[in-house]
Amino acid sequence: MMKLIVDVALKELSLRRAGEVGLDELDDGATISLGDKTLVLTTDSHTVKPLFFPGGDIGRLAVAGTVNDLAVMGARPLAMACAAVLEEGFLVEDFRKICQSIDTAAQEAKVTLITGYTKEMERGSLDGAILNTTGIGVTETLVTDHGLKPGNKIIVTGTIGDHGVTILAHREGISVDVDLRSDVAPLWETVETALKVGGVTAMKDPTRGGLAAALNDMASKANVGILVKEADIPILPAVRSMSEMLGIDPLQITNEGKAIIGVESERCDGVLAAIRKSKYGKNACVIGEVTTDYRGDVMLETVVGGRRLLDAPVGDPAPRIC
Ligand code: MG
């Protein structure tokens, strides 16, 4: 997918920037300079299967995904647009549930849905429903995913792997433990509390490709190394055991309610304490630090004390998950 974007889209599109961050940065969103304000724009399509899953549904996912891409650029969400593509015969009652879920998540995130569109496609041409969302926010503290500096600490705002592992377990028909549910949640409150302390240098939400993909992206874009301690990565016991059963790596799978935050080491304790007071940050941890060694790569110090490179997943280990 990245090759498709870089080799085709970026080569064919000539107008790619309206502010400091544009298409070339391949960040979570892009900026628009407007007078003394910096707006942030982001868009995503949501194709999760099944549409309803433990802990959420495609509606909550669409709002959280959009809010979180704005949040990790330091932007307070202002408004959203949502386009729904529905398969002919899609149940009205299911559409109502999705709308209610969008509304609940939007109220929680204090973001208004001010425009949208619905299209129908003939039966069999898509699987139920797809939502495309666009979000706009405003930032006073622009944060990118390429700002890490050697010496920075890496914070993750909570447990890893919850969303992807829950969806896969549910899809495989494995009876889902009560402890196993998606983490899908809007993160602006959590991120804002970190920004208020100060010292944040880079952020990213570890969605597709999970923690491994996000950390590798941050390391290569900033041309730094990241050393992560496996023992410090928070993973719920239910997620760990289900991952082993399914044969997947929880570090390589989608999260929908987590952020990775790079922070200056002298501000780390303050930022961590602030995040832990927020609704979705209670399990936040420092998982590693930024180094001048192995630039562009992520090194994992394993539980038994060895070291190995933590690679981004090749291809998509789990399609239709977000
Ligand atoms: Mg993102």
Residues whose N, C-alpha, C, O or C-beta is under 5 A from the ligand:
A	BS01	MG	D28 D69 D205
